Amino acid sequence: MTPDEPEDRDALRVQMQQAIETFRHLTTLFVQCAGFLIAIDGLLFGYGLAQKKAVPLLIASLAPVGIAFVLLLVLSNGLPMVYVAVRSEERLLPREVTVARTFVMTKYPLVYSWINPAQEMEPNERNRMLANPPMRGMRGSKTLMISLGIGSLAQLALFLVALIWFDYPFM
């Protein structure tokens, strides 16, 4: 679209809605994957204690790491949708406080500071940037990542206690 052409506001609205819906879908996928990993973690943990075997406890300690990995994947795949939503909102409502921009600014300030200058970039450079997001900005809530790391370490410690202290067989 050239600067001389008028913008199609309906097309921008649909584009913004689709970007937000896609991000919502990715968030739903994350919740489903996290629920599955939590269920597997509980089953392996219970099985390991009931059967007095250490290997299920070791495998269960990987579930929080899996949840963190899925979260990073969802956020990195959601970055183009976030960019489209923020850009569409800014074109539709310039100088207004909007939902997507406020969400990204408050929850993921590193991501916002990273995608905000992309509006003035040439298209090829912007596409390369969106295809290779920096993972440090994708961490999202540091509290969630820290608690998942602590949970994984605690379960790994339980594996070692069961293996060494309680003499659970490895298999």
C-alpha beads as a LAMMPS data file, in Angstrom:
LAMMPS data file: protein, C-alpha beads

171 atoms
170 bonds

1 atom types
1 bond types

-500.0 500.0 xlo xhi
-500.0 500.0 ylo yhi
-500.0 500.0 zlo zhi

Masses

1 110.0

Atoms # bond

1 1 1 0.000 0.000 0.000
2 1 1 1.395 3.382 -0.969
3 1 1 1.020 6.450 1.255
4 1 1 -1.344 7.990 -1.319
5 1 1 -3.918 5.194 -1.062
6 1 1 -6.545 5.353 1.692
7 1 1 -6.387 2.568 4.251
8 1 1 -9.131 -0.039 4.303
9 1 1 -10.213 0.179 7.943
10 1 1 -12.383 -2.942 7.732
11 1 1 -9.458 -4.986 6.443
12 1 1 -7.301 -3.656 9.286
13 1 1 -9.977 -4.607 11.822
14 1 1 -10.227 -8.141 10.436
15 1 1 -6.444 -8.452 10.375
16 1 1 -6.213 -7.280 13.994
17 1 1 -8.993 -9.637 15.104
18 1 1 -7.354 -12.584 13.349
19 1 1 -3.986 -11.809 14.943
20 1 1 -5.544 -11.613 18.407
21 1 1 -7.520 -14.830 17.810
22 1 1 -4.398 -16.636 16.642
23 1 1 -2.507 -15.522 19.747
24 1 1 -5.463 -16.640 21.871
25 1 1 -5.363 -20.013 20.112
26 1 1 -1.632 -20.338 20.850
27 1 1 -2.307 -19.494 24.487
28 1 1 -4.988 -22.199 24.615
29 1 1 -2.538 -24.694 23.123
30 1 1 -0.023 -23.793 25.814
31 1 1 -2.597 -24.364 28.553
32 1 1 -3.523 -27.739 27.067
33 1 1 0.119 -28.812 26.746
34 1 1 0.885 -27.640 30.270
35 1 1 -2.138 -29.540 31.606
36 1 1 -1.025 -32.690 29.820
37 1 1 2.518 -32.366 31.182
38 1 1 1.198 -31.743 34.699
39 1 1 -0.979 -34.872 34.461
40 1 1 1.967 -36.939 33.222
41 1 1 4.115 -35.511 36.013
42 1 1 1.573 -36.509 38.640
43 1 1 1.130 -39.984 37.198
44 1 1 4.868 -40.652 36.998
45 1 1 5.426 -39.250 40.465
46 1 1 2.673 -41.399 41.957
47 1 1 3.792 -44.488 40.057
48 1 1 7.400 -44.026 41.172
49 1 1 6.403 -43.745 44.826
50 1 1 3.881 -46.602 44.662
51 1 1 6.231 -49.010 42.890
52 1 1 9.305 -47.759 44.781
53 1 1 11.243 -47.127 41.579
54 1 1 13.482 -44.148 40.907
55 1 1 13.284 -43.816 37.098
56 1 1 9.679 -42.496 37.019
57 1 1 10.731 -39.833 39.530
58 1 1 13.626 -38.837 37.269
59 1 1 11.388 -38.616 34.203
60 1 1 8.771 -36.665 36.180
61 1 1 11.399 -34.054 37.039
62 1 1 11.583 -33.161 33.338
63 1 1 7.924 -32.085 33.122
64 1 1 8.491 -28.513 34.435
65 1 1 11.324 -28.108 31.921
66 1 1 8.910 -29.266 29.206
67 1 1 6.341 -26.697 30.312
68 1 1 8.963 -23.935 30.121
69 1 1 10.021 -25.139 26.658
70 1 1 6.411 -25.132 25.406
71 1 1 5.923 -21.629 26.813
72 1 1 8.987 -20.359 24.956
73 1 1 7.787 -22.011 21.737
74 1 1 4.324 -20.475 22.033
75 1 1 5.716 -17.026 22.727
76 1 1 8.232 -17.162 19.898
77 1 1 5.582 -18.399 17.444
78 1 1 3.166 -15.754 18.703
79 1 1 5.544 -12.869 18.054
80 1 1 4.407 -12.244 14.451
81 1 1 0.782 -12.193 15.604
82 1 1 1.630 -9.738 18.364
83 1 1 3.425 -7.541 15.850
84 1 1 0.446 -7.576 13.451
85 1 1 -2.032 -6.826 16.258
86 1 1 0.021 -3.923 17.639
87 1 1 0.684 -2.496 14.177
88 1 1 -2.990 -2.780 13.130
89 1 1 -4.141 -1.099 16.324
90 1 1 -1.707 1.749 15.825
91 1 1 -2.917 2.254 12.257
92 1 1 -6.578 2.085 13.270
93 1 1 -6.349 4.185 16.430
94 1 1 -3.286 6.417 16.325
95 1 1 -2.420 8.163 19.599
96 1 1 -4.901 5.968 21.520
97 1 1 -4.364 3.422 24.300
98 1 1 -5.104 0.012 22.782
99 1 1 -5.430 -3.520 24.133
100 1 1 -2.649 -5.383 22.316
101 1 1 -0.081 -2.609 22.752
102 1 1 -0.879 -2.250 26.454
103 1 1 -0.722 -6.019 26.975
104 1 1 2.660 -6.330 25.286
105 1 1 4.058 -3.220 26.993
106 1 1 3.116 -4.444 30.464
107 1 1 3.642 -8.218 30.215
108 1 1 6.571 -8.347 27.778
109 1 1 8.374 -4.987 27.792
110 1 1 11.492 -6.428 26.145
111 1 1 9.395 -7.736 23.272
112 1 1 7.653 -4.374 22.885
113 1 1 10.926 -2.471 22.868
114 1 1 12.151 -4.948 20.280
115 1 1 9.156 -4.857 17.888
116 1 1 8.331 -1.144 18.231
117 1 1 11.246 0.052 16.022
118 1 1 10.320 -2.602 13.442
119 1 1 7.552 -0.375 12.126
120 1 1 10.071 1.833 10.348
121 1 1 12.246 -1.041 9.053
122 1 1 12.305 -2.225 5.481
123 1 1 10.138 -5.366 4.955
124 1 1 13.002 -7.851 4.409
125 1 1 14.818 -6.770 7.568
126 1 1 11.567 -6.857 9.573
127 1 1 10.778 -10.386 8.321
128 1 1 14.249 -11.592 9.346
129 1 1 13.775 -10.024 12.778
130 1 1 10.356 -11.631 13.297
131 1 1 11.660 -15.016 12.117
132 1 1 14.530 -15.017 14.666
133 1 1 13.174 -13.627 17.940
134 1 1 15.545 -13.129 20.867
135 1 1 14.743 -15.750 23.499
136 1 1 15.627 -13.453 26.407
137 1 1 12.635 -11.286 25.524
138 1 1 10.385 -14.327 25.230
139 1 1 10.733 -15.413 28.834
140 1 1 7.525 -13.652 29.726
141 1 1 6.850 -13.900 33.397
142 1 1 10.115 -14.468 35.208
143 1 1 8.203 -15.752 38.215
144 1 1 6.730 -18.610 36.170
145 1 1 10.101 -19.600 34.736
146 1 1 11.793 -19.462 38.144
147 1 1 9.036 -21.512 39.782
148 1 1 9.227 -24.124 37.004
149 1 1 12.987 -24.337 37.462
150 1 1 12.607 -24.721 41.231
151 1 1 9.945 -27.395 40.732
152 1 1 12.189 -29.332 38.395
153 1 1 15.138 -29.104 40.792
154 1 1 12.950 -30.183 43.730
155 1 1 11.740 -33.244 41.833
156 1 1 15.296 -34.056 40.787
157 1 1 16.322 -33.809 44.451
158 1 1 13.476 -36.163 45.355
159 1 1 14.775 -38.614 42.751
160 1 1 18.231 -38.499 44.333
161 1 1 16.797 -38.896 47.851
162 1 1 14.720 -41.884 46.729
163 1 1 17.693 -43.420 44.960
164 1 1 20.299 -42.853 47.685
165 1 1 18.451 -42.533 50.989
166 1 1 15.518 -44.916 50.489
167 1 1 17.398 -47.333 48.228
168 1 1 14.802 -47.334 45.446
169 1 1 16.090 -49.403 42.514
170 1 1 16.842 -47.360 39.419
171 1 1 14.484 -49.463 37.282

Bonds

1 1 1 2
2 1 2 3
3 1 3 4
4 1 4 5
5 1 5 6
6 1 6 7
7 1 7 8
8 1 8 9
9 1 9 10
10 1 10 11
11 1 11 12
12 1 12 13
13 1 13 14
14 1 14 15
15 1 15 16
16 1 16 17
17 1 17 18
18 1 18 19
19 1 19 20
20 1 20 21
21 1 21 22
22 1 22 23
23 1 23 24
24 1 24 25
25 1 25 26
26 1 26 27
27 1 27 28
28 1 28 29
29 1 29 30
30 1 30 31
31 1 31 32
32 1 32 33
33 1 33 34
34 1 34 35
35 1 35 36
36 1 36 37
37 1 37 38
38 1 38 39
39 1 39 40
40 1 40 41
41 1 41 42
42 1 42 43
43 1 43 44
44 1 44 45
45 1 45 46
46 1 46 47
47 1 47 48
48 1 48 49
49 1 49 50
50 1 50 51
51 1 51 52
52 1 52 53
53 1 53 54
54 1 54 55
55 1 55 56
56 1 56 57
57 1 57 58
58 1 58 59
59 1 59 60
60 1 60 61
61 1 61 62
62 1 62 63
63 1 63 64
64 1 64 65
65 1 65 66
66 1 66 67
67 1 67 68
68 1 68 69
69 1 69 70
70 1 70 71
71 1 71 72
72 1 72 73
73 1 73 74
74 1 74 75
75 1 75 76
76 1 76 77
77 1 77 78
78 1 78 79
79 1 79 80
80 1 80 81
81 1 81 82
82 1 82 83
83 1 83 84
84 1 84 85
85 1 85 86
86 1 86 87
87 1 87 88
88 1 88 89
89 1 89 90
90 1 90 91
91 1 91 92
92 1 92 93
93 1 93 94
94 1 94 95
95 1 95 96
96 1 96 97
97 1 97 98
98 1 98 99
99 1 99 100
100 1 100 101
101 1 101 102
102 1 102 103
103 1 103 104
104 1 104 105
105 1 105 106
106 1 106 107
107 1 107 108
108 1 108 109
109 1 109 110
110 1 110 111
111 1 111 112
112 1 112 113
113 1 113 114
114 1 114 115
115 1 115 116
116 1 116 117
117 1 117 118
118 1 118 119
119 1 119 120
120 1 120 121
121 1 121 122
122 1 122 123
123 1 123 124
124 1 124 125
125 1 125 126
126 1 126 127
127 1 127 128
128 1 128 129
129 1 129 130
130 1 130 131
131 1 131 132
132 1 132 133
133 1 133 134
134 1 134 135
135 1 135 136
136 1 136 137
137 1 137 138
138 1 138 139
139 1 139 140
140 1 140 141
141 1 141 142
142 1 142 143
143 1 143 144
144 1 144 145
145 1 145 146
146 1 146 147
147 1 147 148
148 1 148 149
149 1 149 150
150 1 150 151
151 1 151 152
152 1 152 153
153 1 153 154
154 1 154 155
155 1 155 156
156 1 156 157
157 1 157 158
158 1 158 159
159 1 159 160
160 1 160 161
161 1 161 162
162 1 162 163
163 1 163 164
164 1 164 165
165 1 165 166
166 1 166 167
167 1 167 168
168 1 168 169
169 1 169 170
170 1 170 171
